[in-house]
Amino acid sequence: MSTKDLLADIDAAADPAAAEVLSRYFKLQPGGYGHGDQMIGVKLSTIRGLLKPYLRAGLPLPELEQALTSPVHEHRLAILCLLADRSARAVKPRTADPAEVTAIHDLYLRSTAYINNWDLVDCSAADIVGGYLSDKPRDELQTLIRSSSLWERRIALVATQWFIRRGDSADIYALAPQVLDDPQDLIHKASGWMLREAGKRVSDEELRAFLDEYAAAMPRTMLSYATEHFAPDVRRRYRALR
């Protein structure tokens, strides 16, 4: 069982009709944020099924890093899902492996040029970057949020999901004000999504305090995502502040 076997399994599941649909959905057309990528038409649910025999196979990290350079979007998606699973298991106390966590994290940050669509970020950033930083200073998030790369900025935001799930929302409240003027809607969506999760999972009062201060300056998409779990009258009140 090898990385080549995994990629061959994904290729065997290719569906040209699905590839056309997914190419539009992930904006692979000229001018779209995913332009230049290659989609073969394998859905994430299918990829996760194909991954199951490989999750504990201990595939060598150099092989996986090389596979991340594949021009095929679904190849990279599979590799990132696999790496995220390995990192998540290596962070858990019962299966802790700090060296594995560090190696996967370092591989990931070396490979951000190939983590170049929102699904690739969203399946991996929390477990790989967030998990790595769980017992460390969060300076890396500040570096990523100031990156010229849309995808590195999104990695910073989505990585905070790891902390939010464990009751710590400080990082998203530190990052979100820095992207109020970001030109990319995908950043507004990610920051709004994480703010909403912080309100739902950690403290509704903290989120409302943040919105009281920043709602007037928030992009419409960010504010919409951040408030979509509120009652309609509360959503209207915050949206009226813009």
N, C-alpha and C positions, 0 to 999 in steps of 0.2 A: 504494500500500500504506500503510494508516494504522492507527492504534489502533482506530478504529471497525471496520475490516475484520477485525482480529483478534478483537474481541469478537463480531462477527457470525458468524465461523467457529466460535467456541465455542458460541454459541447454536444453531447449526445441528446441532451434535453432541449436543444435550441428549437425555437419556433419562429419562423420568419414573419408570420402574421402578428405574433405578439411583439416581435422586435419593432415593427412599424409603430405599434401603439406606444410602446415604452420609449421609443426614440422621441416621439412628440411630447410625452409626459415629462421626460427628463431634459427637454429643450436641447436636443442634439442638432437641430437645424442651424444653418448659418445665422450668426447673430445671437444664438441662444447661449446660455451659460455653459451648456455641455457640448458645444460644437467641437467636432473633431474626435469625439468618443465613438466607440463601436459597440452596438447593442446586438445581441444575438437572440434575445427573446426568452429569457429564463427568469421567472418571477422569484421574488425573495422567498416565498413559502416553499417553492420547489428546491431552491438552493439550500435552505435549512434542512430539508429532508435528505438531500444528497450528502450533506456534511456529517450526518450522525455517525457513520462508521469512522470518520477521520478525526473527530474531536479529541479523542484520547490516543491517537496513533503516534503522537510525539514527532510529527513531521519536522525536519530540521528548519530552524529559523532562516538560514541563508537561502534555502529553497523557497520558502514562503516570501521572503523579501524580493527575490528575483521574480516570482510570479506576480508581485504587485506592479511590475513594469509592463504587464500584458496590455495590449491595446483593447482587449475585450472587457467591457464594463463588468459583466457578471463574474469573470474570473477574479477581478479585484474585490468585488463585493463578497464573494465566498471566502477569500483569504482574510479579509478584514473581520468578517463574522467569526471565523475560526480563531483568529488572534484575540479578538475580544473575549471569546469564551475561555481561552487559555489564561488570559490575564485575570479575568474575574475569578477563576478557580485558584489561581496562584496568590490572590490577595486574601482569600478566606483563611481564617486561623487554622482550620483543620488541614488545609492543603497548602499552607503558605510556602511560597518559594520566591523570596525577594529578588534573587538573581534573575529568575524568569520574568518577573514583572518589569524589572529594569531593562532587560534585553528587548522585550516586546515594545516597551515605551520608546526606547532609543531607535529601534527599527522604524517605528511608526513616524516619529518626527523626521527621520531621514527621508521618508517616503511621501511627504505631504503633496509633492507635485503630482502624485498618482491618486491621491484621495480628493478627487476633483468633481464631486457632485454631492448633493445634500444627503442622499441615502447612504453613501459611503461614509460620510462623517457621522451620521446619526446612528449607525449600527455599531460604531466603534469608539467614539471619543470618550464617552462616559466611563466605560470599563477600562480602557487603555490609559488615557490621560488622567481622568479623575481617580481611578484606582491607584495609579502610581503616586499621585500627589496626596493620597489619603493621610499619610503621616509626615508630610513635608511642607515647607513653605509654598505658597501659591504664586510665587513670582513668575513662574512660567506662563500662567494664564494672562498676566499683564503683558508679557512679551508677545504672546499670540494675538491678543486682542488689538494690538497696535500694528500687526502685520499688514503689508500691502495685499496679501492674499485673502480673498474672500473666504476660502475654505479654511485657512488657519484661524481667521476670526471666528468662523462658525464652530470650529473645534473648541476654542476657548469657551464659548457659550454653552455648547452641549455638554462639555466635560463637567460643568457644574451640576448636571443631573445626578451624578454619583453622590455628591454631598447632600443635595436636596432630599434624595431618597433616604438619607440617614439623619435628617432633621437639621441640616446646616445650610442656611440660605445666604450666608454672608457674601459669598463670592459672586453670585448673580447680581446682587445689589451693588457690588463694587464695579462690575463690568458693564451693566446695562446703561448707565449714564454716558459711558464712553462711546456708545454706538448710536446715540440719538440722531446724529447727523450723518450716519453711514449712508452711502449712496445705494446700497444693495438691499432689495426687499427681502432676500433670503436671510440677511442678518436681522432685519426687523422681525421676521417670523420666528427665528430661533430665540431671540431675546424675549419676545412676548411669550413664547411657549414656556421658557424656563421661569419667567416671572409668574405665570399662571400656576405652574407646578409648585413653586415656592409658596404661593398663597394657599393652595389646596393641601399641601403635604406638611408645611411647617407652620405658617402663621398668616391667617387672613389679615390680621391687624397690621403686620409688617408690610404686606403688599399694599394695603390701603394707604399707609403712611407714605410709601414710595410714590404711589400714584398721586397723592395729594400734592407732592412736591414736583413731580415730573410730567404729569399727564398733559399739561398744556404744551410741552415741548416734544412729546413723543410722536413719532410717525404714526399715521393712522393704522397701519398693519400691526405694529408693535402693540399699540393700545388695544386694538381689537382682540388680539390673541391673549393679552394679559388679563382681560376682563371678561372673557367669554363664559366663564363659569359663574359669574355674578348674576343676580336677579336682573331682569330687564331694566328696572328703574335705576339701579346702581350703574349699569353699563351706560345708560343714557346720560347720567349725571357726569361721569368721567369723560365721555366723548364730547359733551357740551363744553368742556374746558379747553378744547383745542381751538 
